[in-house]
Amino acid sequence: MTTPLPGRVNWSFDEVLVLAAIYWAGNFSIGDDERDECQTIADCFGRSPASIDRQWRNFGAVLAGKTNLNISRVVYEVAAQYSADPRSHQRLALQVCNKNQWPLTDLITKGELDPGHMPVVEEINSQVLQILKTACEKVDFVLLPTGTQGFEVNQSIQIERDLFRLKITALSNRSRNSDFEITTKRETMVTELSKCVDEVRLKRFASGRPGFFANLRRDIDGNNYRVSIKATRIGDEDR
């Protein structure tokens, strides 16, 4: 096992503000990490669908009056702000979306995503699948600052003439318990992730960039993992 890797754990006020506005405008199922809406929010924020799901449930816990959980102060502050003046909160959230060019305004005003902003998915060819399967061979154990354990690879890959930023993660749902340690061997995870690649589909992300994506749950060695495979084409300005 390796030492913990740094990760992005702090949410910005803008992100929480917008997520709260969506939470109160829509139904609870929108935050499920397998929903298209959740995936679009994640793409806008540059986060994983699983992280959106967790923060979504944090709002539910705050509404239920739970105070003994590991929930950031900004979530409580934003929840209180919304309760005090819902109209002003919604107006601010819309301004944030416009400023950041996040296509989430319909989720805030109507509680549903504009069909034009839904992920566009298509089948992909065997050559692309093989490139992604080869990348799976480079996964290694990761311990995030939150305590979550799993496996990850983060690299750039070339598909035909285009460069893609690829991130593959398989995170254990149980690993946030302090006394838990995953026992899955790296070789086993490589084999299982290679199978997951068959579920990857071509997708156009909310940012407008094309790429490849899959978000799955898999039982491996008796452990339940959230598997995410995401490859986004890198534009000339990012190279």
C-alpha positions as CSV (number, residue, x, y, z in Angstrom):
1,M,0.0,0.0,0.0
2,T,1.2,3.5,-0.7
3,T,1.0,6.8,1.2
4,P,-2.1,9.0,0.9
5,L,-2.3,11.1,-2.2
6,P,-3.4,14.7,-2.2
7,G,-7.0,15.3,-3.4
8,R,-9.4,18.1,-4.1
9,V,-11.6,18.0,-1.0
10,N,-12.7,21.6,-0.4
11,W,-15.9,22.8,-2.2
12,S,-16.1,26.3,-3.3
13,F,-19.0,28.5,-2.1
14,D,-20.3,28.9,-5.7
15,E,-20.5,25.1,-6.1
16,V,-22.4,24.6,-2.9
17,L,-24.7,27.5,-3.6
18,V,-25.7,26.1,-7.0
19,L,-26.0,22.5,-5.7
20,A,-28.3,23.7,-2.9
21,A,-30.5,25.6,-5.4
22,I,-30.8,22.5,-7.5
23,Y,-31.5,20.4,-4.4
24,W,-34.5,22.4,-3.4
25,A,-35.8,22.8,-7.0
26,G,-35.8,19.1,-8.0
27,N,-36.5,15.7,-6.5
28,F,-34.0,13.8,-4.3
29,S,-33.2,11.2,-7.0
30,I,-31.4,13.8,-9.2
31,G,-28.4,13.5,-6.9
32,D,-28.0,9.8,-7.5
33,D,-24.6,9.3,-9.1
34,E,-26.0,7.1,-11.9
35,R,-28.4,9.9,-13.1
36,D,-27.6,12.0,-16.1
37,E,-28.3,15.1,-14.1
38,C,-25.8,14.2,-11.5
39,Q,-23.2,13.4,-14.1
40,T,-23.8,16.8,-15.8
41,I,-23.4,18.6,-12.5
42,A,-20.2,16.7,-11.8
43,D,-18.8,17.6,-15.2
44,C,-19.5,21.3,-14.6
45,F,-17.8,21.3,-11.2
46,G,-14.9,19.1,-12.4
47,R,-15.8,16.5,-9.8
48,S,-16.9,12.9,-9.8
49,P,-20.6,11.9,-9.8
50,A,-20.0,10.1,-6.5
51,S,-18.8,13.4,-4.8
52,I,-22.0,15.1,-6.0
53,D,-24.0,12.3,-4.6
54,R,-22.3,12.6,-1.2
55,Q,-22.8,16.4,-1.0
56,W,-26.4,15.9,-2.1
57,R,-27.0,13.6,0.8
58,N,-25.3,16.0,3.2
59,F,-28.1,18.5,2.4
60,G,-30.6,15.9,3.3
61,A,-28.9,15.3,6.6
62,V,-28.8,19.0,7.4
63,L,-32.6,19.3,6.7
64,A,-33.1,16.3,9.0
65,G,-31.4,18.3,11.8
66,K,-28.3,16.0,12.0
67,T,-25.3,17.8,13.5
68,N,-22.9,15.0,14.4
69,L,-21.8,14.2,10.9
70,N,-18.6,15.2,9.0
71,I,-20.4,17.9,7.0
72,S,-18.5,21.1,6.1
73,R,-19.6,24.4,7.6
74,V,-20.3,25.9,4.1
75,V,-23.1,23.4,3.7
76,Y,-24.8,24.6,6.9
77,E,-24.3,28.2,5.9
78,V,-25.7,27.8,2.4
79,A,-28.7,25.8,3.8
80,A,-29.4,28.6,6.3
81,Q,-29.1,31.2,3.5
82,Y,-31.6,29.4,1.3
83,S,-34.1,29.0,4.2
84,A,-33.9,32.7,5.0
85,D,-34.5,33.9,1.4
86,P,-35.1,31.3,-1.3
87,R,-35.7,33.8,-4.1
88,S,-32.4,35.6,-3.5
89,H,-30.6,32.3,-3.2
90,Q,-32.0,31.2,-6.5
91,R,-31.1,34.5,-8.2
92,L,-27.5,34.2,-6.9
93,A,-27.3,30.6,-8.1
94,L,-28.4,31.6,-11.6
95,Q,-25.8,34.4,-11.7
96,V,-23.1,31.9,-10.7
97,C,-24.1,29.5,-13.5
98,N,-24.1,32.3,-16.0
99,K,-20.7,33.5,-14.8
100,N,-19.2,30.0,-15.0
101,Q,-21.1,29.0,-18.1
102,W,-22.6,26.0,-16.3
103,P,-25.7,24.7,-18.2
104,L,-27.6,24.1,-15.0
105,T,-30.1,26.9,-15.0
106,D,-33.1,24.7,-15.9
107,L,-32.3,22.4,-13.0
108,I,-32.6,25.5,-10.7
109,T,-35.7,27.0,-12.3
110,K,-37.6,23.9,-13.4
111,G,-36.1,21.1,-11.4
112,E,-35.1,19.2,-14.6
113,L,-32.3,19.3,-17.1
114,D,-32.7,20.7,-20.5
115,P,-32.6,17.8,-23.0
116,G,-29.9,19.5,-24.9
117,H,-27.6,19.3,-21.9
118,M,-28.1,15.6,-21.3
119,P,-25.1,13.5,-21.9
120,V,-24.9,12.2,-25.4
121,V,-23.8,8.6,-25.6
122,E,-22.9,6.3,-28.4
123,E,-21.1,3.0,-28.9
124,I,-17.4,3.1,-29.4
125,N,-15.1,0.9,-31.5
126,S,-12.9,-1.9,-30.3
127,Q,-9.6,0.0,-30.9
128,V,-10.7,2.6,-28.3
129,L,-11.7,-0.1,-25.9
130,Q,-8.3,-1.7,-26.1
131,I,-6.5,1.6,-25.4
132,L,-8.6,2.0,-22.3
133,K,-8.1,-1.5,-21.2
134,T,-4.3,-1.1,-21.6
135,A,-4.5,2.0,-19.4
136,C,-6.2,-0.1,-16.7
137,E,-2.9,-1.9,-16.2
138,K,-1.4,1.2,-14.6
139,V,-3.9,1.5,-11.7
140,D,-2.4,1.6,-8.2
141,F,-3.7,1.8,-4.7
142,V,-4.9,5.2,-3.5
143,L,-5.8,6.6,-0.1
144,L,-7.7,9.9,-0.3
145,P,-7.6,12.5,2.4
146,T,-11.3,11.6,3.3
147,G,-10.1,8.1,4.2
148,T,-11.6,6.5,1.1
149,Q,-9.5,3.7,-0.3
150,G,-9.3,2.2,-3.7
151,F,-7.4,2.2,-7.0
152,E,-6.7,5.0,-9.5
153,V,-4.9,5.9,-12.6
154,N,-4.7,9.5,-14.0
155,Q,-2.9,10.1,-17.2
156,S,-3.0,11.4,-20.8
157,I,-3.7,9.0,-23.6
158,Q,-3.7,9.4,-27.4
159,I,-6.7,8.1,-29.4
160,E,-6.1,8.5,-33.2
161,R,-4.9,12.1,-33.5
162,D,-6.5,13.5,-30.3
163,L,-5.1,13.7,-26.8
164,F,-7.4,12.7,-23.9
165,R,-7.1,13.2,-20.2
166,L,-8.1,9.9,-18.6
167,K,-9.0,9.1,-15.0
168,I,-10.1,5.7,-13.8
169,T,-11.1,5.2,-10.2
170,A,-12.5,2.3,-8.2
171,L,-13.3,3.4,-4.7
172,S,-14.6,1.2,-1.9
173,N,-17.9,2.2,-0.3
174,R,-16.8,0.8,3.0
175,S,-13.3,2.3,3.2
176,R,-14.3,5.5,5.1
177,N,-14.6,3.4,8.2
178,S,-11.4,3.9,10.1
179,D,-10.9,0.2,10.9
180,F,-11.4,-1.0,7.3
181,E,-8.7,-1.9,4.8
182,I,-9.3,-3.2,1.4
183,T,-7.6,-6.5,0.5
184,T,-8.2,-6.6,-3.2
185,K,-4.9,-7.2,-5.1
186,R,-3.9,-4.8,-7.8
187,E,-3.8,-7.6,-10.4
188,T,-7.4,-8.5,-9.6
189,M,-8.5,-4.9,-9.9
190,V,-6.8,-4.6,-13.3
191,T,-8.7,-7.6,-14.6
192,E,-12.0,-6.3,-13.2
193,L,-11.5,-2.8,-14.5
194,S,-10.7,-4.2,-18.0
195,K,-14.2,-5.8,-17.9
196,C,-15.8,-2.5,-16.9
197,V,-14.3,-0.8,-19.9
198,D,-16.8,-2.7,-22.1
199,E,-19.5,-0.5,-20.5
200,V,-17.8,2.7,-21.6
201,R,-19.7,4.9,-24.1
202,L,-18.9,7.9,-26.2
203,K,-20.2,11.0,-24.5
204,R,-20.3,14.8,-25.1
205,F,-19.8,16.4,-21.7
206,A,-21.6,19.6,-20.4
207,S,-18.4,21.5,-21.2
208,G,-19.0,20.6,-24.9
209,R,-15.9,18.4,-25.1
210,P,-16.3,14.9,-26.4
211,G,-15.0,11.9,-24.5
212,F,-15.7,8.5,-23.1
213,F,-17.5,7.7,-19.8
214,A,-18.8,5.0,-17.6
215,N,-20.0,5.1,-14.0
216,L,-20.6,1.7,-12.4
217,R,-21.0,-0.3,-9.2
218,R,-19.1,-3.6,-8.9
219,D,-18.6,-6.2,-6.3
220,I,-15.0,-7.3,-6.3
221,D,-13.5,-9.6,-3.6
222,G,-16.6,-9.1,-1.5
223,N,-16.2,-5.3,-1.5
224,N,-18.5,-2.9,-3.3
225,Y,-16.7,-0.4,-5.5
226,R,-17.8,2.7,-7.3
227,V,-16.0,2.6,-10.7
228,S,-15.6,5.7,-12.8
229,I,-13.9,5.8,-16.2
230,K,-13.7,9.2,-17.8
231,A,-11.6,10.4,-20.8
232,T,-12.1,13.9,-22.0
233,R,-10.5,15.3,-25.1
234,I,-8.0,18.0,-24.4
235,G,-8.2,21.1,-26.5
236,D,-5.3,23.0,-28.0
237,E,-5.6,25.6,-25.2
238,D,-5.0,22.8,-22.6
239,R,-2.0,21.2,-24.2
